[in-house]
Amino acid sequence: MSKPPLVPPLKCQGIKTKLVAEIGRVAQTQDFERWVEPFCGSCVVALNVQPKKALLSDSNIHIIRLYQEIQSGNLTAALAKSFLEEEGNKLRTEGEPYYYAVRERFNASPTSLDFLFLNRSCFNGVMRFNRSGKFNVPYGHKPQRFAQAYVTKITNQIRRISEVISSCDWTFAATDFRQTLKLAAPGDLIYADPPYAGRHVDYFNSWSEADEIDLADILKQLPCGFILSTWHSNEFRKNALIEKNWDDSRFHVLLREHFYHVGSSEDLRHPMIEALITNFSVHAAQPEVKEMEQLAFFERPVAAM
């Protein structure tokens, strides 16, 4: 039986927890010296692939700060436990007004502990910021959220992640994807998981079709291998940018059906066909059709859309 994936302490829409095994298998087909993520997000992929050397960047400064503080030892499991227990008691007593007081405090002077508290008590685990960079997700209406078992779960996640990070040579950076990809070199393997155009566009800053095209142009010119995550289709529509950007025999499209449980509304929680696009061939076996979440990636030509 396969080992369950390592889960990060942060919730993000589009998190790849249930896809990391397949992403890892694709990565293992390549020899690389450094793993590079220009959109590391929750860091769930790196935490499960566990490369010895990595550059993990994101435009979301709050995520990067949290992982930098875990790496430096300034944010420990014990500190998080004490903080969440204390803040959880206040939330239990004061309810919704206290959530908004913490949100205001965070937006005035951000800290990683407040960020963690808000991420775990906001509506449906959504991570969203307005154009001024202020966290603007409403209250999740669960005053009992930080029960002892839940706090223990989060602190255990931080403890395990601290162990992984301390055993690896990882650099965390708050930078735009263009700056990160300028640093790509032979021997790197890039894993790019951008906000999905038309879906998770308010994650921290906007993401447009122009950004998607810029990313594709940069990836095509890299001196190393890359894996790109994006959405392929759902029951309502298809991602036309796949055919527009990747209809070329040099690139390979691997597909997998997946269901997201984190989202601000029901229309973001339908089954989704995910795509992994690579500039190297991956010979994946045809999946056994058992359960949706057990399907392995399988290759299809872009023209099959």
N, C-alpha and C positions, 0 to 999 in steps of 0.2 A: 504494500500500500504506500502511495506517495506521501511525502511529508507535507503538512499544510504550509502554505506560504507565510513568511514573516510579515506581519501587519504593522504599518507605521502608526504613530500616535495621532496623526492628522487625517481627517476625512477630506477628500476632494472629489468633486464631480469628475467623472471620467477616469477614476483611479483604476489601475491595471492589476489589482490583486489577483483576479481570477485568470489573468492571461500571462502572468510572469513565468509560469512553467514553460509555456510554448515559446515565449520570447527568449528565455534562457537557452532552450534547445536550439533555436536559430543562432544565437550568439556563439554557442559551443562549436558550431561548424567552422568558426573562424579563429585563426591565431591572431591575437592582438596583445599589445603591451599596455594600452590605456583605454579605458572606457570613458566616453564623453557624452554627457547629456546636456543639451542646451535648454531643455524644458523639464527639469528634474521633478518638479511638482512635489508630491508626497514622498518621493525617493523610493517608492515601493519596488521599482524594477531593480535599481542598484542594490538595494538591501537584500534582494533575493538572488541576483546574479553574483553579487559579492566579488567584484573584480578587485585585485590587489591594488591597482592604481586607477584613480578616476578623477575627472573634472566634472563636477555636478553644479550646474548653474540654472538660474531661473530669474525672471524679471520680478518675481514676488519676493521683496526684501524680507518679509516676515517669515516665510518658510526658510530662507537661507539663514537668517539670524538664529532661528530655533535650532537648526542642525549645527551651526557653528558653535552655539553654546553647549549643545550636547557633546560635541567633539572636544571642546576645551575643558569640560567638566564644570562649567558654570551653571548648567541645568542638569540636575541629577534626578534619578527616580525618587529619591527621598525628598528632595525639594518639591518636586511636582506633587507628590503624595500629600505633603503638608499643606501646600497651597490649594489644591483642589478640594481637600477636605474642608478647609476653612471657608473657601468661597462657595462651596456647595452648601454648607450650612446656612450661609447668608441667602443664597438663592432659595433654599427651602423655606426660609422664614419670610423673606420679603417678596419673593416671586418675580414677576415681570419687571417691575421698576428697577430691581437690582441688576438684572441682565442689561438693561439699557444704561445704567450707571457705569457698568464695567465697559460697555461698548464705547461710551463717551470718553471714559478714562483712557482706553486703548487708542482711540483715534487722536486724542490730544498728546499722548506720550506712550507709544507702543512698547510693549514688553512681550517676550515669548510666552510667559506664563498666562498673561491675559489673552493672548492669541489662542493658546491651547484651550483655555476655559471657554472662550466664545465659539471656537470651532466645534466644541463638544456640547454646547448648550443652545446653539442657534437652530433655526428651522431646517430640519432634514439634512443636516451635515453639509449644507451648501457653503462654498467659500466664494464670496462675491464682494467686490469693491466698486465704489462709484468713480466718476471721472477725476475726482480729487484724491483718489487713493484711500478713501475712508471705507472701512468695513461697514456694510449696510444691510446685512442679513437680519431679518426680524427674529424675535424670540421663538424658541421651539416649544414653549408651553409644557415643559416637563420639569417642574420644580424639584422632583425627586431624582433628577438625572444623575447626580453624583453620589449615588449609594456606594457603600463600601466596596462591593464587588466590581462596580464600574471603575472606581478609582484604582483599585488593584489591577484591573485589566490594563488601564492606560499606563500605570507606572511600570508594570512588567514589560510593556512594549518599549518604553523608554530605556529600561535596563538592558534589554536584549539588543536594541539598536546601538546603544553606547558600546556594548561589547564588540559588535561588528565593526563600527567605525574606528574604534581604537586599535583594531588588528589590521587595518588597511591604510594605505596612503591615499587619502581622499582630500580633494580641495573643493570647498563650497564657495560659489561666487554669485553675487547678485548682478547679472549682466544681461543685456539683450542677446538674443540668439545669434545675431550677426557677428557680434564681438567674440562670442564663444567659438563659433565655427571658423573664424579667422585663425584660431590657434590649432586647428586640426592638422595632423601630421601623419606621414606614413607610419603604420603600426598602431594607429588608433582605430577604434570601432565606435562609430557614432550611433547613439540611439536617440531619435527625435520623436517626441510625443507632444506636438503642439496643441493648443486649444483647437477643438474641432470647428472649422468654419461653419457658421450657421447654428451652432449648438452651444458650446461652452465659451462664449465670447466675452463674458463679463467676469471671468475668473480673477484677473487682477487688472489687466488693461485690455484694450480692444484687440481683436484679431480679425483681419479682413482677408478678402480674396487676394488682395495685393500682397499681404504678408505671406500668404500661402504660396503664391507664385515666386516671391523672393526666396523663400525657404527652398522650394524645389530647384530653383536655378543654382543656389549655393550648393545643395547636396549633389547635384549632377557634376559639379566641378571639384569635388573633394578628392584629396590624394589617398583616400582610405575607404574602407567599407562603411556602409551605413544601413541602419534599419529604421524605417519611418512607420510610425503608427498613425492611422487615420480611420475614419469611418467610411465604409463602402456603401452600405444601403440599409434601409429598414423597410417596413411594410408600406411606407408612404412615399419614399423617394430614394434616389441614388445620388451619390456624390460625383457630380460631373467633373470635378477637378482631378479625379484620378485619371480619367481618360485624357483630359486636357494636358496634364503634366507628366504622365508616366506611360503613355502609349508608345513604348520603345522597347525593342528586343533586349536592350541592355539591362532592363529592370524586371523584377519578378514580383508578382502580387500573390500573397498568401492570405487566405480568408478563414474567418472563424465566427460562428454565431455566439453572441454574448448578451447578457441581460444586466442593465445597470439598475441598482437599487437606490443610488444617491442622485437626487435631482430636485429641482424646485417645483416641478409640476409633473403630472402623469405623462405628458407627451414626451418627457425626457426619460421615461422608464420603460420603453418598449424594447423588445428584442432588437439587437443591432448586429449587423454583419460588420465585423472589424476587419481591417486590412493591415497587413505588414508588407511594406514595399522595401525591397533590398536591391543593391547593385551587385549582388552575387547570387548564384543559384543555390537553392535549398531543396534537396530531394526529400520531401516529407511523405510519409506513408498516408494512404487514404484513411480517414478516420473511421473508427467503429461508431456506428450511430446508436448510442445508448441514451445518454442524457445531454441536454444542451450544453451544460457547463463542462462536459468531458470531451467535447469535440476538439480534435487537434487541428492545427492549421493545415490547410491543403492548398495546393497551388492552382491558380486559374489564370489564363491569359487575360490581359486587360480588355481585349476585344469582346470577351464573354459578357461584359456588363450589358 
